[in-house]
Amino acid sequence: MGANAMMFDMLVNLYDESLLDARIQESIPGQDGYSVVRTPGILADELASFAEREFSPMWASETRRSLYSTPSDSYAVVYDNHIVGFCAFNATAKGFFGPTGVHHDHRGKGLGRILLVNALLSLRQEGYAYAVIGGVNEAAGFYERTVHAIRIPSSDKHSIYAHMGISF
């Protein structure tokens, strides 16, 4: 991401019935060897290391925060006994989705979609009516198509991250 990339937040209506079309799944149909799990404590260190190694130290910090809950507020994609993708929620703030990422060798298989929907359905089960996807830029089209997310006006100027004194 370039230094001048504008980041903003997006809003998802968790009662959009199309989310139900992608129920939480333990395995991914047609993708032999992949499984999606709500991250158990035994995988916490591996997940945080994956997030830091493949993405950023800030993402690793947020991901660690998501692991403090029982059950964790994160999902992991496991392939060949290794984590190859993840998502966190309720990390920066309650009702927030992210960070999320899939290793470049495993992209294009629908893993990001499954992670996103699992997290959003978990938030819905916890009683949230809406979720915020924080710090979005080039992934906006994915969120619009996948879960009908909409951009939150002025969130590029008045985000939770800016309020914390964090700039990207």
Salt bridges, closest charged atoms under 4 A:
ASP16 OD2 - HIS148 ND1 2.56
GLU52 OE1 - ARG64 NH2 3.47
GLU54 OE2 - ARG53 NE 3.44
GLU54 OE1 - HIS103 NE2 3.68
ASP73 OD1 - ARG38 NH2 3.46
ASP105 OD2 - HIS103 ND1 3.79
ASP105 OD1 - HIS104 ND1 3.04
GLU126 OE2 - ARG38 NH2 3.75
